[in-house]
Amino acid sequence: MAKKSRLVHIVDDVPELDDDVRLVGGLTMVVVLDGFLDAGNAAVRAAQHLADLDGGGRVVATFDVDELHDYRARRPPMSFVRDHYAAYDAPRLVVRLLHDTGGSPYLLLTGPEPDTRWEGFARAVREVVRRFGVDRVVSMGAVPMAVPHTRPIAITPHANNPALVIGDSPWRGELRIPSSAQALLEVRLGEWGHDALGFVAHIPHYLAQLDYPKASHALLEHVERGGRLTVDLSGLAAEAEDREAEIAHYLAANSEVGDVVTALERQYDAFERAEESGSGLLAADEPIPTGEEIGQQFEQFLAGLDGPNGPGDADGPADHS
């Protein structure tokens, strides 16, 4: 049996999350909405890693995707086999019950970001939070930035409760940015008295269209702390090493692209030094690659990563997405 609302169907019988077996430390729900906020496929890959570690878990809530998805803007894939259509991959927006490495239960909300009815979606998530007694919602995201892949992954922490912010934000003052359903959810949950926090990884913009497991690994390290979870990250660490080796091999054979990455490294290091010294953000003697230069070189870079013969070509790392 399931309890139905306008946008979400919640399973009634979930013994592991009943009040009499509730963990003393509380229940966490991790949120990753695919679409706008996922450069480098970093957040979605991290969510998939969580699900894979527990065999996919059990679906305990399902959202009515027909009410939330714009099929013409994001057409789901399907197969055409000789003379008939087959294997339609319907979009799914679900909440799964998973267990971390230590056996503690938590929830994972994943699926395509709603195209419509964001407010209704937020209210539906609140139903899930109340039904299962979630006391902390943790989100993951990733955005493209003018940063080099040879430096540590920067993370922007955020929360609707200042006490939950983990680490220092790299930003100063106020930024006006495009909104997302995931960001709105954090705002609304705070207004309704529910704690929510999250982490956004900064992805080198020349790698934004490729799988970038190094960022997935960094995100999950922060989710472990913010979500009070323990996660086996060894698989992602191996993926990250392989990808970094592919990128390094390609750069070694393409000096023009390597020069642009070197310029980004200089600018990144100048920024770090300026922040540490409290001076201006940019050092006067450090050259900044022009927008035209970056655009031209990284178009070549992305083309080289795919290789002239498509993904997996020996001259460049393959896109494993």
N, C-alpha and C positions, 0 to 999 in steps of 0.2 A: 504493500500500500504506500501511496505517496500523497503528500499534502500539496495542493495546487494553489498557486496564486496567478496573477496575470502573466508574469514573466519567468517564474522559477517553479520547478517541481522538486520538492525536498523529500527524501526518503524518510519514512517514519521510524523504521527499526534499525538503529545503529547502536548496538549494545556497547561498543567500545567507547562511545562518546556520551553515554548516559551519565546523569549526575552522580550516581553512586560509584562510578569508576573514573571520574574526572581527575586528571593529574593535578597535583598540588601546584605545580608551576604554571598552570593555565594551558590553553590551547591556542596554537598559532595557525593562521591561514596565510599561505604564500599566494600572491597574485601576479600573474604574467598575462597580459593581453597582447596578442600578436597584431602587428600592423605598424602604427605610427612610431612607437618608442622602442625600436629594436634594431639599431644599427649592428652590423656584424652578426646578426642572428644570435646575439649574446644572451639575451634574457630567455628566449624560447629554447635555445639549446640547454641552458641551465635548468629550465623547468622540465625538459625532456629527460635530463640526467636524473633529476629527483624521481620522476615517475619510473624510469627504467630500474633504478636501484630497488624498487619495491614491486617489480613485476606489473606496473601499471596501476596498482591499487584498486580500490572499489569506488565507483561513481555513487555519490550520495546526494547530489543535486544536479539538475540539468536546467539550463536556461532555454527559453523559447527563441531559438535563433531566427525563426521566420519573422519575429517582431523586431529584431535588432539588426539584421544583416541586409546590406544593399548588394544584391546578387549581381546587378549589372556593373557596379563599380569594382567588385572583387568576385569574379566568376569562379566558382569551385571547379576543380579539374575533374574530368571523367575520361573514360576510355572509349574509343571506337574500334571495334574488332571486326574487321573485314566488312560486314554488312549490318552491324547493329551496335547500338550504344550500350555500354556496360560499365560497371565499377564506378559509379558516381561517388565522389568523395565529399559527402555532405559536411559542412562546417559544424563543429560542435563546441559549445561553451559549457563546460562542466566543472563541478567540484569533485575532486577525488580524495578519498581517505588514504593516506600513506603513513608509513612508519619510518623514522630516521634510523641511523645506524645503531643507536642505543635501544631501539624498540618503542620509542615514544611516538604516539599518534599525532598527526598534524594534517591540515587540509591544503590542497593545491587547487586553486582556481585558474584554469587556462582555457584559451580559445581565442577566436578573433575579436578584436576590439569592436564593440557595438558601433554601428554607423549612425544609429538613431536612438532616441529615447534614453539618453544618458541618465537623466534624473530617475526614470523608472528603473533602469538597471541598478543604480546606486541603492534604491529602496529594496530591490530584490536581493542584493548582496547583504543588506542589513538583515533581511529575514534569515538568511543563512547564518550570519553572525549570531543572531539571537537564538535561533533554533539549537545550534550546537555549542553555545556558550564560548564562542571565540573571544579571547581577550586581547589579541594582538594580530593585526593584519600587516604583512610585510610584502612590499612590491619590489619588482626588479624591472629595470629598463636600461636602454643604451642609446646614446646619441653620437653622431659623427662630430669630431672636433679636429682642429689643426694641430695635432700632436703626433709625435713619432712613435712607431711601434717598439722602438728600442728602449723606451723609458717605462717605468712602472705604470700600470693602469690607474688612472685617476678616477675617483669615485665621488659623486655628489650625494651626500646623505640628506635626507629630509624626513620630516615627521609632523604630525598635527599636534604633537605634545613635545615641547622643547626638551623634556627630560629623556626622551627616547632617541634624540639625535646622537648618532655614533660618529665621532670624529669631527674634524673641522671642514666646513664648506669652503671650496675654492673660490666661491663667488663673494663679491662685496656689493652691498646695496641691492636695489630692486631691478629685476629683469622682466621684461614683457615677452612672453613666449607663447607659442600656440598651445592650446589646451589639449587634453586627452581625457578619455573616459576614466583612465586609471588615476590621473591626477585629481579629477573631480571627485572620484570615489573617496580619496584620502580626505579631501576637504569636507565632504558631507559626513563621513564617519566621525570626524572630529566634532562637527556640529551636533551630532547625535550622541556624543559621549563615548565613542569607541576609539581606542588607540590604534593608530596606523602610522607606519613608517616605511621607508623605502630607500633604494640605492639605485643610482643611475651611473653606468660606466661610460667613460669617455673613449670612443673608438677612433683610431686614426682614420680620417675620412677617406683615405685611399684604399682602406680595407672594409669600408662600410657595407659593401655588397657581397662580401664573402663570409663564410663561417669563421668566427674568431674566438676559438675556445679559451684563449688566454683571458679574455674578458669574462666569459662564463664562469671560469674558475674564480676570478676575483670577486664577482658578484656573490657567488655561493659562500665564499669565505665571510663576507659581510652578513649574509643571511644567517649563517650559523650563529653569529654573535647577536644580531638583532632579533632573530626568531627563536633563540634558545634551542637550536637543533644541532645534531652532529651528523655530518655528511661525509661519505667516502668520496674524496675528490681525486683519487689516483688515476681513474680513467680519463678525466678531463685534463689532468696534468700531462698525461702522455699525448693526448690529442694536441695540446698547446705546443708541446715541444716539437712535434712533427710539423705543425703549421709554421712555427718560427723558423725551422730549418729550411722549409720550402721558400719562404720569403727571403731569407738571407741568401740562399743560392741564386734566386732570381736577381736580387739587387747586385750581387757580385758580378753578374754578367751584363748588367745594364747601368753603366756609370752615370748617364744623364738622370735617371730616376734616383740613383743613389745620392747624387748631388743635392737634389731637392730634399730628400730625407735628412741629409746632413745639415742643411739650412734650418730645417724644423728642429733638429736636435739643438743647434746653437741657440735658437730662439727660446726653446723650452728651458734650457739651462740658464739663460739670461733671466728669464722670468722667475725661476726658482731662486736665483741669487738675489734678485731685487726684492722678492717677498721676504727672504730671510733677513735682509738688511733694512727693510722698511722703506726703501727708496721707490722710485717709480717702477711701474710694471715692466717697462721695456728699456733695455740698455741702449744707449744712443749709438754705440759702435757695432751693434749686432744687426746684420742685414735680414730683412724679412722677405721671403719669396713673394713675388707679385702674384695676384690672383690668376693672371693669364699664364704665368709660368707653372704654377701649381696645377691649374686645370689641364694644360697640355701634357705635362709630364705624367700626371696620374691617370689620364685617359690611356696613355701608352702603358702605364703600369698595370691597370686592370686588364687591358687587352693581353698583356704578356702573361698575367696570371692564368688566364683561360688557355693561352697558347694558340698558335695558328690553326691547330687541328682540333680545337675544342677542349673541354675540361679533361685534365689528365695528361695533356701534352708534356713531353719530357722537358721542354724548355721553360716551364713555369708551373707553380703549384696549382693543384686542381681545386675547384670549388666543390666542397663536399656537402653543400646544402641540399 
